[in-house]
Amino acid sequence: MLGFQLAIAFHLVGIIFWLGGLGARLILLNAAKSGANEGARFQLYQLQRTIHLMLETPAFVVALIAGLYLTHATKVTPSQPWFRAKIALVLGLIVVGLLASRRFKAFNASGRVGQAATLVASLVVFTLLTLVAVLTKF
């Protein structure tokens, strides 16, 4: 029982830090100014890269491993609709993270900032829909 409770705690903490890191990177991207000099762009790129590698990635791995354990322990199967929805929405969150990284690379190279508001909105929508799918288990 203690292992199950620890897995839930690790899964939730991993999710919080993963999505929190992604949200922080999107806030940085939203605050970036087009036409910034190369030094400022490089500093911003390095900061977001540090957040990505030191916070987001380890948190994602923890959430993934704990989630796999929970899936096995509770005998959840992919045939359950809520679980398929959760996996699809988590894949959407992964895509949002990849798009954020791509926009930072483009900003570092060219100095032009893309719209971060759409990524922030996507992050919020995917997160809320995942929460609804898990809590209601429709």
Buried (B, 14 or more C-beta within 10 A) or exposed (E): EEEEEEBBEBBEBBBEBBBBBBBBBBEBBEEBEEEBEEEEBEEBBEBBBEBBEEBBBBBBEBBBBBBEBBBEEEEBEEEEEBBEBBBEBBEBBBEBBEBBBEBBEEBBEEBEBBEBEEBBEBBEBBBEBBEBBEEEEE
